[in-house]
Amino acid sequence: MKGIFHIILTMLTVLLILAPQTNSLLTLESLPAVLLLLLGAFIGSLTPDIDKGKDAAIYHSEIPGAGGKKFHLTPMFGYSIYYTCYKPLQLIFRIIFGKKIYAIHGHRELPHSPIGILLISVLLTLYIWLICFALSFVPYLAFLNNNYLIYLFGAAFLLGCFLHLIEDTCDNSGIHYFYPFSFSRLRGTIKGDGTDINPTVYAVILLFAAVIIFSLTILGFIPAQFAYPLSLLVPIVLWVIFLRVSGVPAKKAIRE
């Protein structure tokens, strides 16, 4: 799936998750957490493509489909994750499992697997924790030591990576969910070249759902006790529907 669709679908899903909690998040104290959550999900939405080569959106500051607008943190994270997380893990997996860790067709290998994104997320969070720990010795920066925002960013990053995998499951290339122990891909029927209309339809539905829940929350029609259940239930139900509409599971189980 194209990078622009990964960004749009992931960010709209995150907004849908946050929508029922709008009243508690619209405060000055919550702003840093919300911004870091969105940043983590944004970077995570592109990270699995670090195994694609230097054409992947994660290595470029220009945001796909944003009319030339640039976000310079993207390549900073991209190259940092590539050299400090992906390459060391790839080497370890190569030593343990041999050449079979490489996909025969296509780029979807370690970063396109649940175990891969989990390990990359843990490593990235650890590096950020170490940097913040070192900075905490600087005057007025002691608050960085073991700050909860580090873990919030790490969790949002993992969520973004996971949504990337779900989105790629919808297309005809699919995902190795049991990599490196099994190379059968769970896949759908959507064309990953950007010509299929389904991802656009999914984006419209996610946006529509987020706007409705946001409006109902602001108007007080959603009680606080229902906010967290809705945050999980609505996105899960919609993505189950999207997967089924995408033809998952499509019949094709070969080593790729």
WOFENVEN-V792371 format. One record per residue. OMEGA is omega in radians with two decimals (999 if undefined). BURIAL is # if it has 24 or more other ideal C-beta (glycine too) atoms within 12 Angstrom, else .. Layout:
OMEGA,BURIAL ; OMEGA,BURIAL
//
This chain:
-3.12,# ; -3.12,# ; -3.12,# ; 3.12,# ; 3.07,# ; -3.14,# ; -3.06,# ; -3.08,# ; 3.14,# ; -3.09,# ; 3.09,# ; 3.08,# ; 3.12,# ; 3.10,# ; 3.09,# ; 3.09,# ; -3.09,# ; -3.01,# ; -3.13,# ; -3.10,# ; -3.05,# ; -3.07,# ; -3.13,. ; -3.09,. ; -3.12,# ; 3.09,. ; -3.14,. ; -3.13,. ; -3.10,. ; -3.03,. ; 3.13,. ; -3.13,. ; -3.13,# ; -3.13,# ; 3.12,. ; 3.09,# ; 3.13,# ; 3.12,# ; -3.14,# ; 3.13,# ; 3.14,# ; 3.13,# ; 3.13,# ; -3.11,# ; -3.12,# ; -2.99,# ; -3.13,# ; 3.14,# ; 3.09,# ; 3.09,# ; -3.06,# ; -3.04,# ; -3.02,. ; 3.06,. ; -3.11,. ; -3.07,# ; -3.10,# ; -3.11,# ; -3.06,# ; -3.12,# ; 3.14,. ; -3.10,. ; -3.14,# ; 3.07,# ; -3.09,. ; 3.05,. ; 3.09,. ; 3.12,. ; -3.06,. ; 3.08,. ; -2.93,# ; 3.08,. ; -3.09,. ; 3.12,# ; 3.09,# ; 3.08,. ; -3.08,# ; -3.11,# ; 3.10,. ; 3.14,# ; -3.13,# ; -3.03,# ; -3.06,. ; -3.12,. ; -3.03,# ; -3.06,# ; 3.07,. ; 3.13,. ; 3.12,# ; 3.12,# ; 3.12,. ; 3.13,. ; 3.12,# ; 3.14,. ; -3.08,. ; -2.98,. ; 3.14,. ; -3.05,. ; -3.10,. ; 3.11,. ; -3.13,# ; 3.12,# ; 3.12,# ; 3.12,. ; 3.10,. ; -3.03,# ; -2.97,# ; 3.12,# ; -3.00,# ; -3.12,# ; 3.09,# ; 3.10,# ; 3.12,# ; -3.12,# ; 3.14,# ; -3.10,# ; 3.11,# ; -3.13,# ; 3.11,# ; 3.14,# ; 3.13,# ; 3.14,. ; -3.14,# ; 3.11,# ; 3.11,# ; 3.13,. ; 3.13,# ; 3.11,# ; -3.14,# ; 3.12,. ; 3.13,. ; 3.10,# ; 3.12,. ; -3.13,. ; -3.09,. ; 3.10,. ; 3.08,. ; 3.14,. ; 3.12,. ; 3.12,. ; -3.12,. ; -3.11,. ; -3.13,. ; -3.10,. ; 3.09,. ; -3.14,. ; -3.10,# ; -3.13,. ; 3.08,# ; -3.10,# ; 3.08,# ; 3.11,# ; 3.14,# ; 3.13,# ; 3.12,# ; 3.09,# ; 3.11,# ; 3.10,# ; 3.12,# ; 3.10,# ; -3.11,# ; 3.10,# ; 3.05,# ; 3.12,# ; 3.11,# ; 3.14,# ; 3.12,# ; 3.06,# ; -3.12,# ; -3.07,# ; -3.00,# ; 3.03,# ; 3.03,# ; -3.04,# ; 3.00,# ; -3.08,# ; 3.14,# ; 3.05,. ; 0.04,# ; -3.09,# ; 3.10,. ; -3.09,. ; 3.02,# ; -3.09,. ; 2.95,# ; -3.00,# ; 3.04,# ; -3.09,# ; -3.14,. ; 3.07,# ; -3.07,. ; -3.09,# ; 3.10,. ; -3.11,. ; -3.11,. ; -3.08,. ; -3.04,. ; 3.13,# ; 3.10,# ; 3.10,. ; 3.12,. ; -3.14,# ; 3.13,# ; 3.14,. ; 3.12,# ; 3.13,# ; 3.14,. ; 3.14,. ; -3.14,# ; -3.14,# ; 3.14,. ; -3.12,. ; 3.09,# ; -3.12,# ; -3.14,. ; 3.13,. ; 3.13,# ; -3.11,. ; 3.07,. ; -3.12,. ; 3.11,. ; 3.14,# ; -3.08,. ; -3.09,. ; 3.12,. ; -3.04,. ; -3.10,# ; 3.07,. ; 3.13,. ; 3.14,# ; -3.14,# ; -2.98,. ; -3.04,. ; 3.12,# ; -3.13,# ; -3.13,. ; -3.12,. ; -3.11,# ; 3.02,# ; 3.10,. ; -3.14,. ; 3.14,# ; -3.14,# ; 3.11,. ; 3.14,. ; 3.09,# ; 3.11,. ; 0.05,# ; 3.05,. ; -3.07,. ; 3.02,. ; -3.09,. ; 3.14,. ; 3.09,. ; -3.12,. ; 999,#
//
